[in-house]
Amino acid sequence: MRTIVFFLATNAAVMLLVSVVFQVLGLQGILAANGVDLNLQAVLVMAMVIGFSGSIISLFMSKSMAKKSMGVHIIEHPADQTQKWLVNTVYSQADRAGIGRPEVGIFDSADPNAFATGANKNSALVAVSTGLLRSMTQDEVEAVLGHEVSHVANGDMVTMALIQGVINTFVVFLSTIIGHIIDRVVFKTERGHGPAYYVVSFLAQMVLSVLASIIAMWFSRQREFRADQGGAELAGRDKMIASLRRLQQVHEPQDLPDQMAAFGIAGGKSAGLKALFLTHPPLEQRIQALQNMS
């Protein structure tokens, strides 16, 4: 709840600051003098509604969508010792992390992976792949579970949704202004919106969305380091390092769907410009960070 209040307060402060800047700089008057009759405050409010709607709806649908898209089998009555151990381990870690006990599930995938999701840290989902259970030792799986429980305890799903909402807001806001200016100043549309507004706004939104995703992915990578630290505290640093080294042995882990990738355990391998769009830091960096932990 404090995270939500903080982000809402931050956005209110941002709206106020932008409004003051508009007034001080006289931007509204400059635009009006050039035929750009745009109510910037109204556009900002509209952008916030649009920007946050998608991320908030996705957040509240995340658990049900994960179950369907990944084919997660929820362990309600453990069928064997492995499932019983999984449930007991997650419950024990959740109790130690001070959160409600998540649902525990397994999804069918040959690649070693796991994820956590849910709009509420007291009603989340932690799921592991069949490939992870086959390829890792029990100690390594315990560390992976600790990593995912830490994502839940840190409120990462809510935080990332709110960050995405802020980013979406400014993408919509700026693309609307760009489209309106081009439509009025360049194409001299006098009333309403001409075709140029829709075309330019759409293109600007595409370009800005790509640039904005770099910011979102940077936040995601920072939260991975924090989840690794949480996994080390819950399961042990050596176990957490061992689980990441095991992932290094996998040639190329298959990516989770986009909406789940930021909360998985395995990151892709990339370099150069593409590295800016990774949800996870390189495994060697994560191992180094754990080794440097005091």
C-alpha positions in Angstrom: 0.0 0.0 0.0 2.8 2.4 0.9 4.4 1.7 -2.6 1.1 2.6 -4.3 0.6 5.8 -2.2 4.2 6.8 -2.9 3.9 6.4 -6.7 0.5 8.2 -6.8 1.9 11.0 -4.7 4.9 11.2 -7.1 2.7 11.4 -10.1 0.5 14.1 -8.5 3.7 16.0 -7.8 4.9 15.5 -11.4 1.6 16.8 -12.7 1.8 19.9 -10.5 5.4 20.5 -11.5 4.7 20.2 -15.2 1.7 22.6 -14.8 3.9 25.2 -13.0 6.6 24.8 -15.7 4.0 25.4 -18.4 2.8 28.5 -16.7 6.3 29.9 -15.9 7.6 29.3 -19.4 4.4 30.6 -21.0 4.3 27.5 -23.2 0.6 27.5 -23.5 0.7 31.1 -24.9 3.5 30.2 -27.3 1.5 27.2 -28.7 -1.7 29.3 -28.9 0.2 32.0 -30.9 1.1 29.3 -33.4 -2.4 28.0 -33.7 -1.9 25.1 -31.3 -5.0 25.3 -29.2 -4.1 22.4 -26.8 -5.1 22.2 -23.1 -1.9 20.7 -21.9 -3.2 20.0 -18.4 -6.2 18.1 -19.8 -3.9 16.2 -22.1 -1.7 15.2 -19.1 -4.7 13.9 -17.2 -5.9 12.0 -20.3 -2.4 10.5 -20.7 -2.4 9.4 -17.1 -5.7 7.7 -17.4 -4.6 5.9 -20.6 -1.1 5.2 -19.3 -2.1 3.7 -16.0 -5.2 1.8 -17.2 -3.2 -0.8 -19.2 -0.6 -1.4 -16.5 -3.0 -1.6 -13.6 -5.4 -3.9 -15.6 -2.4 -6.1 -16.6 -1.3 -6.2 -12.9 -4.6 -7.4 -11.6 -4.9 -10.0 -14.5 -1.3 -11.1 -14.1 -1.9 -14.2 -12.0 -4.8 -15.6 -14.0 -3.1 -14.8 -17.3 0.1 -16.5 -16.1 -1.8 -19.7 -15.2 -3.4 -19.8 -18.6 -0.5 -18.7 -20.8 2.1 -20.9 -19.1 -0.2 -23.8 -18.4 0.6 -23.7 -14.7 -0.6 -26.6 -12.6 -1.4 -25.4 -9.1 -0.3 -27.8 -6.3 -3.4 -28.0 -4.1 -2.7 -31.6 -2.9 0.9 -32.6 -3.4 1.1 -35.8 -5.5 4.6 -36.7 -4.5 7.5 -35.8 -2.2 8.9 -33.3 -4.7 5.7 -31.3 -4.8 5.3 -31.5 -1.0 8.9 -30.2 -0.6 8.2 -27.4 -3.1 5.1 -26.2 -1.2 6.7 -26.5 2.2 9.8 -24.6 1.1 7.8 -21.7 -0.5 5.6 -21.5 2.6 8.6 -21.5 4.9 10.3 -18.7 2.9 7.1 -16.7 2.7 6.7 -16.9 6.4 10.2 -15.7 7.0 9.8 -12.9 4.4 6.6 -11.7 6.2 4.2 -12.2 3.3 1.1 -14.3 2.8 1.7 -17.8 1.5 1.7 -17.8 -2.3 0.1 -20.4 -4.6 2.7 -22.8 -5.8 2.6 -24.3 -9.3 4.6 -26.2 -11.9 4.6 -25.5 -15.7 5.8 -27.9 -18.4 8.9 -26.5 -20.0 12.3 -28.2 -20.8 14.1 -25.0 -19.9 15.0 -24.3 -16.3 13.0 -21.3 -15.3 10.6 -19.9 -12.7 8.5 -16.8 -12.1 6.4 -15.0 -9.5 3.5 -12.8 -10.2 0.4 -11.3 -8.6 -1.1 -7.9 -7.7 -0.9 -8.5 -4.0 2.1 -9.8 -2.1 -0.2 -11.7 0.2 -1.9 -13.5 -2.7 0.8 -14.2 -5.2 1.9 -17.1 -7.4 5.3 -18.8 -7.5 5.8 -21.3 -10.3 8.7 -23.4 -11.5 9.3 -25.3 -14.7 9.7 -29.1 -15.0 13.0 -28.5 -16.6 14.2 -26.6 -13.6 13.3 -29.4 -11.3 15.1 -32.0 -13.5 18.3 -30.0 -14.0 18.9 -28.5 -10.6 19.7 -29.9 -7.2 17.4 -29.3 -4.3 19.7 -26.7 -2.8 19.7 -24.8 -6.2 15.9 -25.0 -6.5 15.6 -23.7 -2.9 17.6 -20.6 -4.0 15.5 -20.1 -7.1 12.4 -20.2 -4.9 13.9 -17.7 -2.5 14.6 -15.4 -5.5 11.0 -15.5 -6.6 9.6 -15.2 -3.0 11.8 -12.1 -2.7 10.3 -10.6 -5.8 6.9 -11.0 -4.1 8.1 -9.6 -0.8 9.7 -6.6 -2.5 6.5 -5.8 -4.2 8.2 -5.9 -7.6 5.1 -6.7 -9.6 3.3 -3.6 -8.3 6.3 -1.4 -8.6 7.0 -2.4 -12.2 3.4 -1.9 -13.1 3.4 1.6 -11.6 6.7 2.5 -13.3 5.3 1.3 -16.6 2.2 3.5 -15.9 4.4 6.6 -15.4 6.3 5.8 -18.6 3.1 5.1 -20.6 1.8 8.5 -19.3 4.6 10.5 -20.7 4.7 8.5 -24.0 1.0 9.3 -24.6 1.5 12.9 -23.4 4.5 13.7 -25.6 3.2 11.9 -28.6 -0.1 13.7 -28.4 1.7 17.1 -28.3 4.0 16.2 -31.1 1.1 15.1 -33.3 -0.9 18.2 -32.5 2.0 20.6 -33.2 2.8 19.0 -36.5 -0.8 18.9 -37.5 -1.4 22.6 -36.7 2.0 24.2 -37.5 3.2 22.2 -40.5 0.0 21.0 -42.1 -2.0 24.1 -41.0 -5.1 22.2 -39.9 -7.4 24.9 -38.5 -10.1 22.9 -36.8 -10.2 19.5 -35.2 -7.5 17.0 -36.2 -6.3 16.2 -39.6 -4.8 12.9 -40.8 -1.3 14.1 -40.0 -2.2 14.3 -36.3 -3.1 10.6 -36.1 -0.2 9.4 -38.3 2.4 11.5 -36.5 1.0 10.7 -33.0 1.1 7.0 -33.8 4.7 7.1 -35.1 5.8 9.2 -32.2 4.2 6.8 -29.7 6.0 3.9 -31.3 9.4 5.6 -31.2 8.9 6.9 -27.7 7.7 3.6 -26.4 10.9 1.9 -27.6 13.0 4.6 -25.9 10.9 4.4 -22.7 11.2 0.6 -22.5 14.9 1.1 -21.9 14.0 2.9 -18.7 11.6 0.1 -17.6 14.2 -2.6 -18.4 16.8 -0.7 -16.3 14.5 -0.8 -13.3 13.8 -4.5 -13.9 17.5 -5.3 -13.9 18.1 -3.4 -10.7 15.3 -5.4 -9.0 16.8 -8.6 -10.2 20.0 -7.9 -8.2 17.8 -7.2 -5.1 15.8 -10.4 -5.6 19.1 -12.3 -5.9 20.2 -10.8 -2.6 16.8 -11.8 -1.1 17.2 -15.4 -2.4 20.7 -15.5 -0.8 19.3 -14.4 2.5 16.4 -16.9 2.4 18.4 -19.9 1.1 22.0 -19.1 1.5 24.5 -17.1 -0.7 26.3 -20.3 -1.9 23.1 -21.9 -3.0 22.0 -18.7 -4.9 25.4 -18.5 -6.7 25.2 -22.2 -7.5 21.8 -21.8 -9.0 23.0 -19.0 -11.2 26.0 -21.0 -12.3 23.7 -23.8 -13.2 21.8 -21.4 -15.4 25.0 -20.4 -17.1 25.4 -24.0 -18.3 22.2 -23.7 -20.3 23.1 -22.7 -23.8 20.2 -20.3 -24.4 17.2 -20.4 -22.0 13.9 -19.9 -23.8 12.3 -16.6 -22.9 9.2 -16.4 -20.9 6.3 -14.4 -22.4 6.9 -10.6 -22.3 4.5 -10.1 -19.4 6.3 -12.7 -17.3 9.9 -12.2 -18.4 10.7 -9.5 -15.8 9.9 -11.9 -12.9 11.6 -15.1 -14.2 14.9 -16.4 -12.9 16.6 -16.9 -16.2 17.8 -14.0 -18.3 18.6 -14.1 -22.0 22.1 -13.6 -23.4 22.8 -10.5 -25.3 25.3 -7.7 -25.9 25.6 -4.3 -27.4 22.5 -2.2 -28.0 20.1 -5.2 -27.3 21.5 -5.4 -23.8 19.6 -2.2 -23.0 16.3 -4.1 -23.5 17.1 -7.0 -21.2 14.9 -7.7 -18.2 17.8 -9.4 -16.4 21.4 -8.5 -16.0 24.0 -10.9 -17.4 24.4 -13.9 -15.1 28.1 -13.2 -14.5 27.2 -9.8 -13.2 24.6 -11.2 -10.8 27.1 -13.8 -9.6 29.7 -11.1 -9.0 27.2 -9.0 -7.1 26.5 -11.9 -4.8 30.1 -12.7 -4.3 30.6 -9.0 -3.2 27.8 -9.2 -0.7 28.9 -8.5 2.8 
